[in-house]
Amino acid sequence: NFPRTKEHHLPLQIGEMVHILQASEGKGDPRLWLLQGIFPASLIRLKGAVVEQRGVEENTPMVQEITTTLREWATIWKQLYVAGQTERYGQVKQMMQELMEQRSQLLSGTLPKDQLLRLRKEVTGKMDYGNKILALDLVVRDEDENILDPDRTSVISLFQAHRRAAQTLTQRIQEETVRALLALHPDHLVSPSQSPQQTAPGHGTHGAASPSHNLYLCVRNFVCHIGEEAQLFMALYDPGEQRIISENYVIRWASTGVPQDIELLNNLKVVFTDLGSTDLKRERLFLVCQIIRVGRMDLRDSHSRKLSTGLRRPFGISVMDITDITKGTCDSDEDKQHFIPVHLVATDGDFLHNMIRKVVEGKDINHKGQGLWVSLKMLWGDLSQVRKDHPHLVDRSTAVARKLGYPEVIMPGDVRNDIYLTLLQGEFDKGNKKTQKNVEVTVCVCDEAGNVMQNVIHAGAGDSPTSHYRSVVYYQQRHQRWMETLKVWIAVPIEDVHRTHLRFTFRHRSSSDSKDRSERIFSMAFVRLMRPDGTTLRDGEHDLVLYKGDSKKLEDASSYLSLPSERNLSEPKLLSGSSFRVSGATPGLTVSTRDSFQISTLVCSTKLTQNVNLLGLLKWRSKPSLLCGNLQKLMNVDGGEVIKFLQDTLDALFSIMMEHSETDVYDTLVFDALVFIVTLVADRKFQHFNTVLEAYIRQHFSATLAYKKLLAVLTQYVEQAGRGEACESLPRTFKALEYIFKFIVRSRRLFSHLVPSSGCCWAMLVRCGGEQCCPPQPPLSPHPAHPEGEGRWGVWNRLLSPFPVQKQESSGLSLGTQPQLGSFQEFREFLATPNAQQ
């Protein structure tokens, strides 16, 4: 900071922005809001800016154009109010509000290229329409929505662009007129298939409208006398389960009392995302902050001798009850600041996790008035929607902390390959030392050769990835209780995951630098990321075997990978002093019988499963002889596990169908599996995944010949029932009929785009059985259920005959999505009638 010592000096605080008006002899004449003065030029860092009399820095021509347009409209807007033109006044007000919101989105810089182009078109259309109705000049643009330069554009090009703009505006005015007429009849604005929640997602009844919820946190200030560097780990905590439920948000704080990265000053923001309705229904929810000091072993140690540094030592915690904010019973405002006091560690035996539990329970803990100032706000919708609705809060610099586990809805394209690892506790004998050890655990990810994988460990959101993670050091404690959670990102190809493992090394840390340097690794544990059957490491607690021996052997993967990593789960839990033998142990490595170490893991991967039956289906190419059995076993897999891998499971099913297009051996099994998945999605428990399935059909489904096989099996089931034979699959199929048809229609559309010459109206294909515009299908043998020679499609011709189907230019029939083609609900009701059942 630069204090004001003379009258003409300008006092400056770190992080403030100044506008340099003049510089002379190394000194500046700045303007800070309304204050003017001079200061040493060495105190500031110059940044380029475009200043237009007033306003903030603007970096794009589109933003500048919006600003100019808003200023011009604002003058006319006031005149409309004075003139009493309330209707036009309200219309301009709405457009100005929309332009300001879109301007914020452009400034945020968080939009991908395709969304940015759509937003630019929408903005320019709104500005041109507003200029037209306000009798202002028409702005002529090029194809990229940039204003044409008349000095560089020919007269003919200008005329053509002007004519296109005029036509577009005329069409827009007609649309607005129709919309204004419809506004007189609100019932016509919402289609029958659209629910009220769909019309206004994220507004009004938040919990019902969106399956995803987010908590926005901004750290305004942190006041605490530490004297050394510190790390702040902020997360959401459930006191009922006594565990952290979200990733940590990490803030690295300098000993000078500001963030280590000065760019983050006044910009410490995070969004805790993936919170579902079940998280909001928790009885209590807390925001906790664990404060870890980074420096010497004891702050009271004098500097008379050289001390070891870089030790992570517990310092204190902050806890705030946010239940009312998450449940919506208390208004959340990003401008309102909350003070959270810091509870300091009183003794060396205070574990941070135990302190959190005591504070939550209301027990009195040492409190000296130091703490955090934070702002909190609940945001509704998925992360992309939040970035669009609140660009001033959630921008590129805002960290994202996900929930530990899967969100309620896993959208296609949300690829995750994470393992959340929690260091639970350990018990270590002092050995030949006079006092208990100061144990530090180091975690790394290694391949089968023992090479450490680089930058795959994340301590939390907002922090850079590292290759090693070092635990907090508790002073002279036999029983250690860390409860530290970190995320391991599986950065290797899926087929190489079985070659990787986690390695934990244990080392005693001394307060003296000379003694600390001589300390070696005294124990080691490891665990593979994949089990022998090909499934991922199971979720839950793991009691690992600790090995001791030569430090070089302990870091040699070839020495320990052949040994067991976990204690035998069938035996009772081994306590200190228990005997534990390992057959075939490597010379130089022995089991540490007096020590114990426990971890817990949680796999969040859309590519790695913990279910053997589902794994067999996803990797069906490796063992094609077991394909029939794997398809049948899919029906026994837990629905939640299938839903997690919905896209991969559907891809596998349609790959099986397409790669066996010359035979129908697997068609019925694949069809039944598809019906099983659609039925799962229809279950109330997974109702939010309807949008995921719709998105898959629309964006990811690519089986162009699937419609033939799906229709063949569907017709086979109907004909089987028509002959009076038992068909157990037909009732389940009718429940899933809507999405079966959507797959059929989408497949046929893709095929017609791939082979334009064979493109025909899909509605006609279903209605006429392909006899009018497609090659005729071979007739089935006659039976009493339908007339002789009716053809393969005759059954569907009779079933669909009561419904009017219009022939459209674009081939395709979208049941349930286009009202003019007939309500799908009506179709289902018809199928329930006696005639349809016959």
N, C-alpha and C positions, 0 to 999 in steps of 0.2 A: 504494500500500500504506500501511497505518496501523501504524507500529511501536509496540511496547509500551514506554512511557517511565515509567509508574507501575504500582504493584501492581494497582490496580483496572481498568487499561485492558485492553481485549480486542484483541489484534493481529489485523489483517485482511489477507488477500491478495486481489488483484483476482480477481473471479470467484467468490468464496466466497458461500454462501448463509447468511443469519442469520435467526433467528426473533425478532422484536421482541416482548418481553414487556411493556415499559412505556416510555413516552417522557415526559420532563419537561424543560422549559426548553431545548428543542433538543437534548437528549442522550438516548440510548437505553440501556436495560438489556437487552441481547440475550442470546440463547443460541446458541452455535455448537457443535453436537454436545454435549459435556459441559462446555464452557468458558463462563463467564459473565463479563461485564464491561461497561464503558461505552466509547463512542467518539463522535466528532462526527457528528451526524445528516446533515451535508452530504455525507458520504462514500458514502452508499448511495442506491439508488433503490428505492422501495417497490413491491412487487407483491402483488396480492391472492392469498390462499391459504386453503384450508380445512384446518385441522389438527385431527385427531381423536385426541388423546392421543399417538399415535405413527403413523409411516408417512409416506409422501410426499404431495405435493399431488395431490388427486384431483378431476377436473373434471366427472365425469358420475355420475348416480345409479347407472347400471349397474356402473361400476367400484367404487363404494362398496359396492354390494350384494355383488359378488363378494368383496371384501375381508372383509366381515362374515361371509359364508358360509364362507370359508376358515378364519377364526379359530374359528368354531363347530365346523366339521368337524375341525379339528386336535386339539381336546380329545378328541373322540369317537374319532378315529383312534388316539391313544395308548392309550385304554382298550381298543380292539379288539386291539391288539398285546399288552397285558398279559393280556387274557382268552384269548389263543391262537386267536382267530378269524382265521386266516391268509388264508382266501379273501376274506372281507369286507374285511379289512385291505388286501389288494392291490388290490381293486376301488376302495376309497375313495382309495387312493394314486394310482391312475391318473387318476381323475376330478379330483383336486386338481391334479395336474400339468397336465392339459388345461386346467383353469380358469385356472391361472397363465399358461399360454401365451396363451390367448385374452384374458386381462386385459392382457397386454403389447401385443397387437394393437390393442385398444381405445385404450390410452394412446398408441400411436404416432401415431394420427390420419392414417394413410396410406390407409385403406380407402375406396373409393368408396361411395356411398350404398346401392346394392343389396347389396354384400358386407357392409356394416355391418348391414343389416337381417337378412340370413341369419345372421350371427354372433350377433346379439342373440337370435334365436330358438333357435339352438343352445345358447347359454350358459344361457338361462332353462330350456330343457328339461333340461339336465344338472343344474342346481341343484335343480329340482323333483324330478327322479328321485332325486338323492342324498338330499334331505330325506325322501322317501318311504321309501327302504330303511333310513334311519337313524331312522325313527319320529319325525321332526321335523314341525313345523307345515307345512301346505300353504299356499303363497303363491298368492293369487288375482290374476290379471293381466288387463289389457285387451288389445285387439287389437295394440297397439304394444309389448307385453311390459312395460309399466309396471305397478308394483304399484298395485292399486286402493285408493283412500282410502275407508274405510268411512263416514267422516263426510260424504262427498260422493256416495256411491253408494246407490241404493235397495236395499231388501232383496231384491226380486225379481231385480235385475241381479246382485247379489252371489251369489244362489243359482244363477242360470244360469251365471255365470262359474265358480263352484265345481264345478258338475256337468261343464262342459266340461273343466276342468283334471283332474278325477278320471278322466274317460274317456280323456283323452290319456295320463295316467300309467299306467292299466291296459294300454293298448295298448303303451306303451313297455316295460313290464315283460314282456309276452308276447314282444316282439321280442328283448329281452335274454335271455330263457330259451331261445328258439330259437337265438340266436347262441352261447350257452354250450354247447348240445348240438352245434352244428356245430363248435365248437372242438375237440371230441374227435376230429373227422375233418378234419384240415387240408386234405386233398386236395379237399374239397368247397367250399372257400372261394374257389378261383380257377377261373374259367371256362376252358375249353380254349383259347379265343381270346386269353386274357390271359397275357402273358409275365411272368416273374418281375420283369423290369425295370419293368413297368407297375404292379406291385403296390406297389413301394416306390421311387418316383422320388426321386432325389437322395440315396439312402442306399446304403451298401454299395459296389457297383461304380459309382462316380460317373461315370466316363468313359463307360460304356455306357448308363447310365440317362438321362442328360440331354445334349442337344446344346449346351446353353448353360452357360457357366462364368463366374464373376465373382470378382474380386479386391477384397477390402475393405481399405482403407487408412485408418488413423487417425494423424494427425500429433500426437504427444504434446507435443513441444517443438522449438524451433529456437533454437539458441544460436550466435550469430555476431555479431561486432562489425563492424557496417557503418557506422553513423553517419548513415545516411540511410534513406529509405523503400526497400523492396525488393519485388520480385515473385518468387514461387517458382512455377516451371512444372514440375509433376511428371507423368511419362508413362511408358509401357512402351516398351522399346527392344530391338530385335533386332540383336545385333552381327553376325550373319551377313549380313543385308541392309543393315546400317549405316543404319537409319532408325527413326523413331518409328512405332509401330503403333497408338497410341491417341490420343484427344483429351488435351489437357493438363488437369490440375487446377490452378487458379490460386489462390494464397494471396497476399493483399496484406498485407505486414508493415510495421508502423509503425517509425519510428526509435527509439521507446521500448522496443522489444523485445517487443511484443505484437501480435496481429492488429489491423489498422485497424478492423475491425468487432469491437468488444469482445464482442458476443454470441457470436462464434465461438470464444472462448477455451475450451479443453478440448473443443471440438466441431468440430474440423477433420477431417471425414470425407468419403470418396469411395468409390464403387464403380466399378471398371473392368469394364464389362459387355460382352456380345456376344462373349466369347472362346469360340472353338470348339475342337473336338478337334485341329484342325491347329495352333492356337496353342499348345496344351499339348504338342504333339510337337516344338516348335522345340528345336533343340539347346541353345540358351542364351537366357535372357530376363532382362532387367535392369529395375530401377526406377531411373529417372534424374530428377534435379531440377536444373533450370537456374536459377541465382540471378542476377537482374538488378537492379542498383542504379538508383534513380530520383533524379536530382539534378543536380549539376554535372558538368562534363566530367572533371575530375580531382579526387580527394579531397585531393590535396596542394595544390591551389590555395588561396591565402590569401583572406581576405575583404576585403583592402585595396581591391579594385575590385568593381564589381557584376558578378556572374557569371550566365551563363544557367543556368536550372534546368529541371527536368522532362525531362532527357535520360535515355534508357534505355541504361545502360552495362553491359557484362558484368562480373560479379563472381566467379562460381565455379560449381562443379557438385558434385553428390553422386551416387554410383552404388552400387547394391546388386544383387548376383546373387540373383534370386528363383526360379531354375530349380527347385530342390528343393521350394520351396513350391508352385509351380504344378503340378508333376508328382505331388505327393502323397508324395514320398519323405521329406519332412520335415513334421512336424506343425505346423500353423498355429494360433495361439491369439491371440485378440484382446487378451489380457491380457499377452502376452509383448512386450517392447519391444526393438527393434533399433536400434543406433546406426550412423548413416551419416555418415562424416566429410565435411567440405567441402574441396574442392580449389580453391584460390584462383587467379585469373588472375595469371600472373607478368608478362607483358608485354602491350603493346597489340596485338600481333599474334596473341594467343591467341584463336582462334574457339572458342565454346563447343562446337560440334559436334566439332571436332578434339580438344578436351580429353576429351570423352566417349569417343571412339575410343581415345585413349591410355590412359585409366584402365581401360577394359574389357580392353585388351591387357596390363594389368599394369605399365605403365611408371610410374616414380616421378614424382610431381607434388607441388608445394609443398603441404604439409599441416600445419596448425597446431592440430589437435585440436578444431576447431569442427565442429559438425554438427547432424544431425537425429536425433530419437528417434521411431520410428514403430512401429505394430503392424500386422500383416498376417494375413489369414485368407481362405482360399478358400471361396466359397459356391457351391452348386450349384443349377441351375434357372434359369428366366427371372426377370426382375426382379420381377414380381408375386409369384412363388413365394418369392423371397428376402425380400421385404418381409413376407410372411406368416410365414415360418419364423424370421426374425431381426428382429423389430420393434425390439428394443433396440439393434441395430446400424444398420439401414437405416430411417430415419424421414424425415420431411418435410425436415429440415435436411441430409440426406446428399446430396451432389452425385453426379451420374451422369455418368461419362466413357465414351463409347461407343468401340468400335473404329473405326479408320479403314477404312471399307469396310462391306460388308454382313455381317450375322451369318449363320451357317450356315442358320438357319431364319427366314424373314420371315413373321410371322404377319399374317393379315388385320387391317386396322385400324392396323398400324404404318406410318403415313404419314410419309415423310421427303422433304425437299427441300433437301438440303445439298450444298455443294461445298466440299471441303477444299482449301485453297490453301496451298502451301508456297513461301516466298521462298527460292529456291535460292542463287543467286550473281549477281554482277555485276562488271563491270570499268569503271572510270571514270577518264578522263584528268583531270589536275589543271588543264588549261586555262591561264588566265592567272594562276593562283595559284602561289606559290613552293613550297608543299608539297601533298601529296595531300589530297583532300577528306575531310571527315568526313560521309559520306553517310547521310542518313536517308530511308527509303522510307515514304511514306504511302499506304495502300490505302483505297479507298472504292468503293461500288457506286452507279452512276449510271443514270438513265434516258436516253432518247435526247435529251432536252432538256438534259442535263448536271446535272440536280438530284440531289443526294446523297440516297440512300435512308437513312432514319433507323433506327438500332439493328438492323442486320442482320448485324453482324460479331461473332463470339464468339471471344475469345482462348482460352477454355477453359471447362470446367465449374467452377461455383462463382463465376464472374465475370459481371458485368452486360454485356449487349450494348452495343456502341458503333457510331457511324457512321463513325469513322475508326480505322484501326490504324496505329501508328507503330512502325517496326522498331528494333532495337538499333543504336546508333551505335558503330562501330569507328573508332578514332583513326588518321587519316592512313594509310589502306590503299587501294592502287590496286585490288587484287582483294578483293572483299567476299564472304564466305561466311556467309549468315545461317542457313539451314536452319530457318526459323521457320514453324510450321504454325498456321493459323487456320481457322475454319469460317465460311462465308458461307451464311446462311439465306435461301433464295429466298422472299421474303415476298409476291411479286406473284402474281396469277392465272397459271395455266399458259399461257394464250393471250397473256400480255404479257411472257413471259420473253425473247422475241426482241428486245424493246426495251431490255433492260438490258445493262450491260457493267461490267467491272472497270477502274478507272483507278488507275494507279500514278504518283505524282509524287515527284521526287527533289530534295532540298534539302541544301545544305551547312550544317552546324551549327557555330557558333563558340562557344568557351568564354566569350567576352566578350558580355555581354548586349546592349550597344549594337551590336556588329557582327552579332550573331545576328539582331537585329530587322531589319537592312537586307538580309539574305539573301533571295533570291527563288528560286522554282522554276527549276532549270536544265535539267530534262529531264522527259519524260512518256512513258508507255507505256500501252496499253490492250488489252483483249481482250474480245470479245463472249461472252456466256454460251451463245449458240445459233448453230449454223452455218447457212449459207444453205439447206441441204437440210432444215432443221427439226429436226435431231438436236442433242443437247446437246454442249457443248464436250468434245472427246475427252480421255480420261485420259492422263496422261503429262506429259513435259516440253514446254515451249513456249519458244522463243527469240523474244522480243518485239522489235519495232522501237522504238528510242528516238528521240523527236522533241525538238528543241530550238527555242526561239524566245521570243517575248514571253510572259511568265507568264500574261497574260490569255488569249492565244490557246490556251495549253496547257490551260486549264481550260474552254475553249469547245467543247462537244461537236460543234457544227455544223462546226467547223474540222477535226476529225480523224476523225470516224466514217466518212467516205468513203474514208479511207486504209487501206492494209493494216496489220494489227496484228502479224503474225508474219513472220519472215524466210522466204524461199522455201526450203522443205524440200528441194527437188531440188538446190539449190546446196550446196557444202561450207560448213561452219560458218564464219561471218565472224569474223575476228579483229580486234584493234585495228588501226586504220589501213586496214581494207578499204574498198573503195568500195561503196556501196549506194545505188541511185537508186530513187525512187518516182515513177512517172508521174502527172502531174496533182496534184502536191503543192499544198496550200493556201498561198497567199502568206503569209509570216510564220512558216511552219513548215518546218524542214529536218530531214533525218535525221541523227542523231548518229552519225557513222561510226566514231568511236574508242571508243565506249562499247557495252557489251553488258549484257543482263539476261535471266536465265532464271528461270522459275517451273515448278512442276508442279501439276497439278490432279487431283482424284479426285472424281467425281460419285457421290453416294449419294442417289438419288432413286427413289421408287416411282412417280413420275409422268412423269419425263423420261428417255427412252431415247436411247442412242447408236447404235441399229441402225435403218437406214432401212426394212427390211422389216417389222419389228415396229411401227415408227411408223406405217407405212401402214395396218396393221390397226387399231391403237388409234384412229386418226383417220379411219376409213373413211367417215364421213359427209361429210367435206370433198371426197372424190373417189370417189363411189359407182361410177363407171364402171370403176375399177381394183379393185373388191372381189374379183372372182374370182381375179385374179392375186395379190392380197395374201394371200388365204386359202391359196393354193398355196405361196407363198413362206414362209409361216410354218413349214413343215416344214424349211426350210433354216436357220432362225435357231438360233444356239447355244442349247443347252438351259439354260445358266446364265442367259442374258439373259431367256428366257421365264419361268423360275422366279422371277426378281426381280419380274416384273410379272404374277405368276400371277393375282391377283384381277382386275386390269384386263383381262387377256387373256380370262379366262372371261366377265367382264361384256360385253366386246365381242362375243364369239361368240354369247352368248345374246341380246344386243340385236339382232344381225343376224337371228337366227332369229325373234325375236318381231316385229320391224318388217317382216318379209317373210312373215307368217303366211299370206297368201293365195296364195303361190306356193311351189313346192318347188325353185326354181332353185338356192338356196344350201344346201339341207338336207344334201346329201351332203358338200359341202365343209366345212361347219361340223361335221358328225359326225366326219369324218376328222380335222379339227383337234383336236376334243375327245379323240379316241382318242390322238392324238399327245401331247397334254399329259398324259393319264393314264399313258401309257407312260413318259413322262419321270419322273413322280413315282415310278413303280414301280422305276426304276433305283436301284441301290445308292448311287450318288453323291448322289442327292436323296431318300434314304429318309426323312429326317426331315420331309420336306414332306407325308407322309401325313396328319399331324395338321392341317396347314394346309388341305389339300383337304377333310378331314372338317369342319373349322371353317367353311369357305366354304359347303359344302352345307347345314350346319345353321343358319348365322347370316346369310349374305349372299345366297344363291341365291334368286331371286324370280320365275323364268320359269314362270308358271302353265300355259302351253300347250306347254311344251317336250316333255312326255312324248309327245304325239301324234306330233311330228316325229321324235323319237328312236326311238320304237317303229317308225315307218314305215320308216326307213332300216335299222334292225336287221333287221326282217322281210324287207325287200327283199334284204339280203345273204344271209340264211339260205335264202330261196326260190331265189335265184340259184345258190347252191351245191347246193341240192336238185335243180335241173334239170340238174346236171352241168356247168354253165358255170364258167369260171375266175373266181374272186373273190379277188383278192390282199388285199383289205382284211379279209376274214373272220378270218384267224389273228390279226392285230393286234387286231381287235375283241374276240375271245375273251379275249385277255390283259387287256383293259381292261373286261371285262364287269361286274366287280363294281361299279366306280364308275359305269358307264353306267346300271346298274339303280338305283343310289342316286340319281342325278340324276332318273331316271324316277319313282321312288317319291316323292321329295321334291316334284317338280313336281305330281304327281297329288294329293298331300296338300294342297298350297297351293291347287290348283284346287278341291278339295272344300270347303275352308274358305271360299273366296271365293264359291262357288256351292253352298250347302248342299243345295239340292233335288236336285242331280245327284250327291250323295255316295253312293257305294256301297263295299262292301268291296273294297279293292284286290286282295286275294288272289283274290277271285272274278272280278274283271275280267281278271286274267291267266289264271286257270284255265279260265274258260268263254268267254273271248274277248268278254266284255261282252254275251253273248246272254241271260243270265238277268236282269241288273239294269241293263243299259245299252242304248241303242239299238243294234240290230244293225249290224255293219259290212258293206259291200258285199262279196260273195264274189269271190274271185279266179278267174280262168279255171282250169279243171281241168288238172292235169298229173300225170305218173306218180308224182311224189314224194309226193302226198297225195291222199286220196279227194276225189271231186267234192263241192262244196258244203261243204267243211270250214270255210271261213271264214278271214278274215285272221289270226285268233288260234289257228287250229288247230295250227299248227306248235309254238307255245309251249305249247299244251295238252298235246301229246304229250311235249314235252321235260320239262315240269314234273310230269307225272303220277306219276313214282315217288316224289315227295316229299310228305309230309303237310303240308298248309297249313291252319292253324286260322283260322276266321273270328273276328275280334275286333271289339269295339265301336268302337274308334277305327280309322277306315279307314286301311289302310296295311300294307305288307309290308316289313320291314326286313331284307333279305338280309344275312347275315354279322354281324348285330348281336344278333339274338334267337335263342338256341339252339333254342327250341321250334319254330321255323319251318324247321329243317333247316340243316345246315352248308353254307355256300357252297362250302367245299372239296370236299364230297361232290358238289355240283352240277357243279363244274368237272371232277371226276374222271369223272362220268357223261358230260359232254360229250366226253370223250376216248375213249369206248367206240365200237366200230364202229357200233352202232345209232344213236347220236347223230350220228356223222359221215355216215351215210347220209341 
